[in-house]
């Protein structure tokens, strides 16, 4: 299983310049480091469908057609998030690009989940709201330990402080409400948190000392 798939390789030159996209190293390299290829992936799980998380769900084939990027995988998406992505409004339409997910439905490879659910043994999703109405995080539980793919709830280590909320969040007070509870839980239970957008710290444990929160990075 893979959670999200990055921005992908379909962006045009103008967008590459706007977002300063550097694909010198990309998902295929990371998969190869783990001894995998796209054909080894069985499940692609979406935290939400913004282009920087779901762009890699599809790719262009030799004929230039947009097709599922993981040829054997089923794509798991929250039903209400799919509805929002396929019915964008002025505030979010720049983030939801149909080429990243509509071809998946056309290919018949999407499995929808309603509400919080177990995706496979030890993997479950929980709605946070905030960033999008139906943004979700992923709990990974094994051997008595818990890791959490926090997606855009806590995109970088700077965002562990409750008031640090992205301008992209459509419902910032919902982000605040969920994050306030989640960060306390993460500290008390020593969750390993994955920070999807942090340029330096891939994952770490949130600690608190003398009222100050900080992240203790993991080492590989």
C-alpha positions as a printed NumPy array, in Angstrom:
array([[  0.   ,   0.   ,   0.   ],
       [  1.06 ,   3.564,  -0.693],
       [ -0.482,   6.653,   0.912],
       [ -0.785,   9.566,  -1.543],
       [  1.601,   9.716,  -4.498],
       [  2.978,  13.22 ,  -4.726],
       [  2.583,  15.741,  -7.51 ],
       [  3.34 ,  13.337, -10.348],
       [  4.872,  14.101, -13.721],
       [  1.986,  15.611, -15.717],
       [  2.346,  19.31 , -14.841],
       [  2.959,  21.697, -17.738],
       [  6.005,  23.968, -17.959],
       [  4.164,  26.985, -16.55 ],
       [  2.99 ,  25.055, -13.469],
       [  6.442,  23.551, -12.964],
       [  7.836,  27.072, -12.859],
       [  5.089,  28.437, -10.589],
       [  5.466,  25.664,  -8.024],
       [  9.259,  25.259,  -8.424],
       [  8.852,  21.538,  -9.014],
       [ 12.105,  19.581,  -8.955],
       [ 11.723,  16.004, -10.185],
       [ 15.419,  15.153, -10.142],
       [ 14.33 ,  12.597,  -7.576],
       [ 10.75 ,  11.34 ,  -7.635],
       [  8.468,   8.527,  -6.519],
       [  9.974,   5.862,  -8.747],
       [ 13.34 ,   6.455,  -7.078],
       [ 11.805,   6.092,  -3.621],
       [ 10.033,   2.883,  -4.626],
       [ 13.279,   1.499,  -6.059],
       [ 15.028,   2.25 ,  -2.768],
       [ 12.481,  -0.076,  -1.146],
       [ 12.969,  -2.719,  -3.836],
       [  9.601,  -1.964,  -5.414],
       [  8.065,  -0.727,  -8.637],
       [  4.627,   0.723,  -9.323],
       [  3.433,  -2.748, -10.321],
       [  4.057,  -3.984,  -6.775],
       [  1.458,  -1.621,  -5.267],
       [ -1.925,  -3.166,  -4.459],
       [ -3.632,  -0.234,  -2.72 ],
       [ -3.26 ,   3.515,  -3.244],
       [ -4.858,   5.387,  -0.343],
       [ -5.77 ,   9.077,  -0.663],
       [ -5.63 ,  11.466,   2.275],
       [ -7.426,  13.919,  -0.037],
       [ -7.385,  14.751,  -3.738],
       [ -5.387,  17.98 ,  -4.019],
       [ -2.956,  17.904,  -6.944],
       [  0.189,  17.792,  -4.781],
       [ -1.048,  14.586,  -3.132],
       [ -2.968,  12.927,  -5.98 ],
       [ -1.068,  14.099,  -9.06 ],
       [  0.916,  10.883,  -9.02 ],
       [ -2.229,   8.737,  -9.074],
       [ -2.261,   8.969, -12.876],
       [  0.36 ,   9.255, -15.611],
       [  0.542,   9.684, -19.362],
       [  1.134,   6.533, -21.38 ],
       [  3.17 ,   6.311, -24.595],
       [  0.205,   7.643, -26.562],
       [ -0.215,  10.607, -24.246],
       [ -3.392,   9.266, -22.641],
       [ -3.872,   9.73 , -18.887],
       [ -4.105,   6.319, -17.19 ],
       [ -3.757,   4.903, -13.651],
       [ -0.095,   5.158, -12.634],
       [ -0.193,   1.946, -10.572],
       [ -1.366,  -0.763, -12.992],
       [ -2.417,  -3.388, -10.424],
       [ -3.733,  -1.128,  -7.679],
       [ -7.141,  -0.273,  -6.323],
       [ -7.458,   3.379,  -5.325],
       [ -9.214,   4.051,  -2.016],
       [-10.91 ,   7.436,  -1.681],
       [-13.366,   8.892,   0.823],
       [-16.726,   9.255,  -0.951],
       [-17.436,  12.802,   0.201],
       [-13.928,  13.966,  -0.767],
       [-14.51 ,  12.576,  -4.252],
       [-17.774,  14.513,  -4.465],
       [-16.059,  17.748,  -3.475],
       [-13.192,  17.158,  -5.911],
       [-15.566,  16.523,  -8.805],
       [-17.765,  19.515,  -7.889],
       [-15.186,  22.249,  -7.226],
       [-15.967,  25.89 ,  -6.503],
       [-14.031,  29.091,  -7.002],
       [-12.007,  28.643,  -3.804],
       [-10.757,  25.112,  -4.451],
       [-10.875,  24.458,  -8.192],
       [ -7.161,  25.232,  -8.638],
       [ -6.322,  22.41 ,  -6.208],
       [ -8.603,  19.73 ,  -7.672],
       [ -7.382,  18.747, -11.138],
       [ -9.699,  16.221, -12.772],
       [ -6.911,  14.492, -14.71 ],
       [ -5.526,  13.22 , -11.417],
       [ -8.576,  11.2  , -10.395],
       [-11.404,  11.082, -12.976],
       [ -9.437,   8.623, -15.186],
       [ -9.363,   6.257, -12.192],
       [-13.147,   6.085, -12.157],
       [-13.195,   5.667, -15.921],
       [-10.845,   2.695, -15.487],
       [-13.033,   1.207, -12.735],
       [-10.257,   1.073, -10.136],
       [-11.713,   3.283,  -7.373],
       [-13.056,   1.894,  -4.088],
       [-15.012,   4.399,  -2.016],
       [-15.171,   4.463,   1.776],
       [-17.794,   6.245,   3.832],
       [-16.681,   7.631,   7.159],
       [-13.777,   6.443,   9.286],
       [-12.843,   2.909,   8.336],
       [-10.237,   0.153,   8.424],
       [ -8.521,  -0.122,   5.05 ],
       [ -6.54 ,  -3.263,   5.822],
       [ -5.318,  -4.872,   9.061],
       [ -3.474,  -2.224,  11.075],
       [ -4.444,   0.648,   8.766],
       [ -7.389,   2.966,   9.386],
       [ -8.455,   6.421,   8.29 ],
       [ -9.918,   9.203,  10.428],
       [-11.5  ,  12.379,   9.089],
       [ -9.968,  15.62 ,  10.322],
       [-11.728,  18.148,   8.125],
       [-10.114,  21.56 ,   8.081],
       [ -7.815,  21.466,   5.08 ],
       [-10.698,  20.158,   3.022],
       [-14.084,  19.248,   4.425],
       [-13.233,  15.531,   4.226],
       [ -9.451,  15.51 ,   4.611],
       [ -8.317,  12.388,   6.482],
       [ -5.23 ,  11.101,   8.246],
       [ -4.009,   7.511,   8.34 ],
       [ -3.228,   5.515,  11.487],
       [ -0.723,   2.668,  11.075],
       [ -0.746,   0.28 ,  14.04 ],
       [  1.624,  -2.643,  14.596],
       [  3.346,  -4.31 ,  17.52 ],
       [  1.743,  -2.016,  20.065],
       [  3.049,   1.144,  18.353],
       [  1.218,   3.724,  16.256],
       [  2.418,   5.862,  13.369],
       [  0.249,   8.519,  11.769],
       [  0.437,   9.9  ,   8.253],
       [ -0.759,  13.391,   9.138],
       [ -1.012,  14.697,   5.557],
       [ -2.013,  18.377,   5.614],
       [ -3.211,  18.429,   9.215],
       [  0.444,  18.86 ,  10.263],
       [  2.337,  19.256,   6.976],
       [  5.66 ,  20.312,   8.537],
       [  7.202,  20.285,  12.002],
       [  6.418,  24.009,  12.296],
       [  2.724,  23.13 ,  12.262],
       [  2.757,  21.19 ,  15.541],
       [  1.803,  24.453,  17.264],
       [ -1.961,  24.696,  17.199],
       [ -2.25 ,  28.234,  15.723],
       [  0.061,  27.388,  12.802],
       [ -2.555,  26.642,  10.142],
       [ -2.066,  26.842,   6.375],
       [ -3.711,  29.575,   4.331],
       [ -4.854,  26.773,   2.005],
       [ -7.149,  25.331,   4.685],
       [-10.771,  25.876,   3.735],
       [-12.019,  25.412,   7.303],
       [ -9.195,  26.605,   9.589],
       [-11.214,  26.444,  12.813],
       [-11.931,  22.778,  12.128],
       [ -8.188,  22.26 ,  11.678],
       [ -7.573,  23.956,  15.023],
       [-10.197,  21.899,  16.841],
       [ -8.949,  18.555,  15.562],
       [ -5.252,  19.406,  15.848],
       [ -5.582,  20.581,  19.452],
       [ -6.908,  17.158,  20.463],
       [ -4.676,  15.154,  18.149],
       [ -1.374,  16.742,  19.186],
       [ -2.125,  16.096,  22.845],
       [ -2.949,  12.475,  22.028],
       [  0.213,  12.136,  19.925],
       [  2.391,  13.406,  22.778],
       [  0.812,  11.184,  25.398],
       [  0.905,   8.038,  23.247],
       [  4.243,   8.77 ,  21.544],
       [  2.938,   8.452,  18.008],
       [  5.43 ,   8.486,  15.173],
       [  4.225,  11.298,  12.898],
       [  4.981,  11.49 ,   9.174],
       [  5.346,  15.109,   7.975],
       [  4.555,  14.918,   4.285],
       [  5.629,  18.447,   3.329],
       [  8.618,  19.005,   5.585],
       [ 11.807,  19.452,   3.516],
       [ 14.081,  18.132,   6.286],
       [ 12.212,  15.966,   8.819],
       [ 10.35 ,  13.054,   7.261],
       [  9.043,  11.697,  10.551],
       [  9.395,  12.14 ,  14.27 ],
       [  7.799,  12.031,  17.703],
       [  6.209,  15.149,  19.181],
       [  7.592,  15.918,  22.644],
       [  6.782,  18.589,  25.203],
       [  9.158,  20.133,  27.729],
       [  8.46 ,  23.119,  29.981],
       [  5.32 ,  23.829,  27.973],
       [  7.173,  23.894,  24.643],
       [  6.391,  21.389,  21.915],
       [  9.113,  20.089,  19.622],
       [  9.74 ,  17.171,  17.296],
       [ 12.324,  14.502,  17.986],
       [ 13.227,  13.271,  14.484],
       [ 13.629,   9.587,  13.807],
       [ 16.85 ,   8.308,  12.309],
       [ 17.044,   5.629,   9.632]])
